[in-house]
């Protein structure tokens, strides 16, 4: 018997993630966020995998509502920063001010000291300010005047960007894009979805304002630990390695996926498996999340990008060609 199949037969499945069960019941089933199931599932996966999310979409497609609703339901701290060209790094991480009453310098913590930080229109901030997020996203700490401050767990950055406007923006460099576990492209709702949204607009606004936590931060951290222990068979490691390595061999790609991309793919696949009630990863988990983990980490050759070749299409092509592990 194949090792992975033997493991599946010998182990019991895990119960469905309580975090996602709450999000599905309160936001999807009650139609508070309409036609946002995939976005909610992916953001939950990123949270459980200790990663960050980049959401790309035009204004008005509920990116802020989505982030705020998740934080509210999970009892997590939530702060929002509107990025502008004149925003300074200290506006995000904080700074020391002199207190005349105590004759000492007092730390004024920035909005980054929270659990879920929504960075709205991240590409409007200057490269200097964008880079202020790098240490927090990678090391989960910030340095202010040479002093290091650890950020409270869980910590997740949800950044948004508008793909349409090109004036007055600073595209994210590859090093920063690579720090995002997932990139989600949000789009307009379908016609029936739009009708439901317009009919329930006032109800949705009130529901978002009145969201109460249904789980504690400690319970969230417990699920994060469970995800880290999800079983990955050797054949899945081989499959992930093949997928990542083949991005570097593809003739249309100038720069392929890095080892960090492979780690991100496995971490997200574990979270996806857990959300679907399994304590082991299957190839379909990898195939599903690869569409959101890998494309933003690839650089297409300019002459082919002009012709319409996209990273997403290349990932789809590789998924269809690479042999899937069989039990």
N, C-alpha and C positions, 0 to 999 in steps of 0.2 A: 504493500500500500504506500502511495506517495506520502511523504512526511507531512505536508500541509493538510491533506485530507485526513490523515490519522489524527492530527492535532484537533481538527474541527470536530471529529466524532468523539473525542475524549473530553472536550471542554464544553462548559455550559455558556450559552450566550449571555451577554450583559443586558440589563434592562435599558430601555430607551433613555437617552440623556434627559434628565429632568429639566435642564436649562432649555433644551430645544422643545420639549413637550409644552412648557409654559409659553414660550414664544409662539409656537404654532397655535395653541389654544386661544391665547389672548390677542394675538395680532393678525394671524392668518384666518383662523376659523371664524372669528368675529368681524372679519373684513375691516379691520382698522387700517391695515396696510394692504391694499388691494393689488394683486398680481406682483407681489414682492417675495414670494416664497423662496425662490432660488437665492435672492440677495440675503434674506434672513438666515438661510441655512449656511451660506458661505461665510457670513460674518460670525455666526456662532462657531463654525469650524475654526476660523482664525483665532477667536478668543480662546477656545479650548487648546489650540496648538501654540498659544503664546506668540501670535504673529500680529501683523498690522495689515490694514486694507486700504487700497487706493480705489476710489469709486469715480469713474469717469462718466459724465452725463451732462446734458443740458440742464439749465436751472428749472426748478419746478417739478422734479420727478421724485420727490420725497426722500432725498438723501439725508437731510437733517432730521426729519421725522423718524426715519429708520434708526439712526444712531441714538437719538434721545429716547426712543421707546425701549430699545434693548437695555440701555443703562438703567432706566427707571424700573423695569420689571425685575432686573437682577440685583437691585439694591446697590448699584455701583455709582461712584462719583462720576459726574459728567460735566465737561466744560467745552466751550466752543470758542475758537479763535478765527476771526475773519482776517485772512491774509491780505495785506496791501503792500505796495512797493516801499512805503516808508516805515513799515514795521521793523523793529529792531530785535535781535536775539534775546535781549534782556526782557522784552515785552512778553516773551513766551516762557523763559526759564526762571526769571526773577532777578532781583538785584538787592543790594544793601543800601539802606538809607540811614542817615544820621538822625537819631532821636535825641532832641535837646533835653527832654525830661530825664533821661537816664544817662545822658552823655556817652552813648554807645551806638554802634551801628546795628540796625535791626534788619533781618532778612524779610523782604517782601516776596513771597513765593509767587511764581507765575502760574498760569493756567495748566502748565504741563504736570503739576502736582495733582493728579486725579487718576481715575481708573480708565475711563474712556475719554480721549481727547479728540474732538472733531476739529480738524484743520480745514476750514472751508476755503476753496479756491487756492490750494497750495501753490500753484504755479504763478500766482500774482505776487508772491513774496520774492524778495531779492535772493540770489544764491547764498549770500551770507546768512540770511535768516533761515532759509531752507536747511542749511547745514547745521543749524542749532538743534535740529531734530535728530540728527544722525546718532549722536551719543545716547540719547534717550531711547531711541528705537532699537539700537544694537546692544547697548550695555545696561539699559534700564536704570540709568543714573544720569545726573546732570552735574556739571562743574560750574560753580559760581565763585568768582574771585579765588580760584585755586582750591576751593573746598568742595568735596564730592558729597552729593546727596543721593541716596538710593530712592527710587520711586516705588510706591506701594504696588503690590501685586493684587489683582491682575492689572496690567497696564497695556493698553492698546491704542494706537493712533488710527483713526479713520480719516483719511484725507480725501478731499474731493477736488476735481478739476473739470473745467469746461473745455471740451475738445474743439469748440467752434471758434471762440474768440482767440485771435492770435496777436493782437496789439496789446502792449503793456504787460506781457507775461514772460516768465522765465522758465523754459522747459526743464523738467527735472533731469539731472544728469544720471547716467547709467548706474553709478555707485549708489545713488539714493533710491532709484527705482528698485534695485536689487534688495533693498531693506524691506520692501513690502511683500508679505507672504502671498497675497492675492491681489489681482486687479480685476475689478468687476465693472463691466460696462452696462450702465443702466439706460433703459430706453423708455420711450413713451408707452403708456398702456394701450391695450387693444380698444377698439370702439366700445364693446360691452363694458370693459373695465373702466373706461373714461366716464361712461354714463353712470355707473355705480358710484364712482368717486364724486362726481358732481352732485348726485342725489344725497350723498352722505357727508358732504364737506363739513357741515357744522358739527355733526355727530363725531366725525373723526378728530376735529380740532379739540373738542371737549374731552374725548377719550384720551388723547395724548397728554393733555394738561393734567388729567386726574389719574394717571398711571401710578399704581402703588407697587412697591417691591414684593414679590412673591417668593423670593429666595434670598439667602444671605451671601455676602461676599465669601465667607468661609466655605459654603457649599459649592460655590463656583470654583474655588481653588481645589476642592476635593475632586471635582470632575476633571480639572486640568491634570491632576496626578493620575487619574484613571487612564486618560488618553495617552499619557507618556508610557504606560505599560501595555498598550494594545500590541498583540502579537503580529510580527511581520515575518513571513516565511522567507527562506533563502531565495526561493524562486522570484519573490516579489522584489527583493533587493536587486537581483539580476535584471529584472524587467525595467525597473527604474533606471538602473545604470545604462541599459541599452537605449532607452528613450532619451536620456540626457546626452549621452555620447553622440547619438545620431544627429542631434541638433548642431553639433560642431562639424559634422561631415556633410551636411546638406549644402548643395551648391549655391543656394540663394542666400545663405546666412553668412554674414561677415563675422559676427561674434556669437558663439553658442552659449548654452547654459553652463553655469559653474557648479562646483561641488555644493555651494550654498543652495543652489536651485534644487539639487537632488535631495538635500536634507529637508528643504521646504516642502517638496513634493511628498516625501514620506510622512512628515509631521501632519500635513493637511489630510492625507489619505487615512491616517490613524483617526483623526477627529471625525472624518466623514463616516468611517466604519462605525465609530461609537454612536454617532447620531442616528445611524441606521440600525442600532441594536446588536452590533457584533463586537466581539473582543478580538477579532483578527481582521487583517486587511485582505481584500480580494482584488484581482486585476481591475475590475470595474470601478473600484474606488480610485485607483490611480488614474485611470482613463478619464474619469469625470473631473477630478480636480486639476489634472494637467492642463486643461483648457483655461484655467484661471491662474495657475501658478507659473507657467512657463512663458507665454507669449511676451509679456512685458520685460522679460530678461534677455530677449534676443534682439540682435541688430541685423536688419536686412540690408543687403547690398543696395546702395542708393539707386543704381540704374534699374534694379528690379523692383524696388519700392515704388518708383515712379510709374512702373507698368501695372501696379496694383497688387503685387505679391504681398501678402500679409503674414505676420508671425502666427496668427491664429490658424490660418489655412495650412501652414506648414506643420503645425502641431497635429492638426486633424489628419494630415497625410501620413505623418509618422505613426500615429496611433493605429491607423488602418493597415500599415505595412509590417510593423514589428510583431513577431509571434507572441501570442499571449500565453503565459504559463498555464499548463493544464494540470488539474488535480490527478 
